Amino acid sequence: MLELNVSRNQLSDVLCGISNQRLYDTSDHRKTGIYEIMDRKETSYYFKNQKTSDQFCPLAEKIRIAVKNGQIDSRQAEQDIPQQ
């Protein structure tokens, strides 16, 4: 949107939220979704500070937690987790 000359303030004023998700198979052959949601408060914080708040948990971290807890297999998740 910035390329279309929509300002950060305009985006911040109209944006209700942003979501991102990944769908994975579970060990019992079902599907589970891992979600990242930035609500209006978080998007406003982002536009003011050019970073997410300390309370925000990014999708990659939620995926790491799901792998650690055995919810999803690490082989499925490796393409979605940046290498550290």
N, C-alpha and C positions, 0 to 999 in steps of 0.2 A: 504494500500500500504506500510505503514511503516513496517508492519510485513513481507513483502516480500523484505525487505532491500532496498527499494526505499527511497532515502534521501529526507528530506524536501526541499533542494535546487533543486533536480531533479523535484519534484512535482511542486514547484513554477515556474520553467522554462517552463514546458509544459502545465500547467493548464490555460485554457482560462477563465474559470468561473465555478461557482457552482450554481445550482438552486434547489429550494425546493418549493413545492406548495401544497395547499389543495383546494379541490373543495367543495363548499357548495351550499345548496339551498337558494334562495332568498325568500322574502315574496310573490312575485308574481309567485312562482313555477318555476323559471328559475334557471340556474346554474351560479355561479360566482367563479372565481379562486382568491386566495390570494397567492401572489408570494414573494419569497425571492430570490434575485439574488446577488451573489458576483461576480463582474467582475474581470478582471485581476489585476487591481489596488488594489482592496479590498483583493483578495487572496494573493497578494504579501505582503500587509501590515500585514495580518494575520500571514503569515509564518515568517516575520521578528520580530513581536511583540508578538506572541502567544495570540493575542486577536484581535477583530474587531475594526475598527476605530470608532470614535465618530459619524461619519456621517451614519454609517451602521444601518439600521432598521431591526432587526431580525423578523422572521416569526411570533413568538408569539406576538410581539408588533403590527405588521400589523393586526393580527387577532383581538386583543383587540380594535384597532381603528375601524375596520370594524363592530364589535359588537356595539361599542359606537355610530357609525354613522347610525346604523340601517340597514346596508347592509346585515348582516347575523344574525341569531338567536343565542343567547348565549348558548342555550342547545346543539346546534350542535358543537359549538366551544369549549366547556369546556374540552373535551378530549385533545385538542391541545394547551391549555393554561396552563402553569405550575401554580400551586397555589402559591399565594404570602403570 
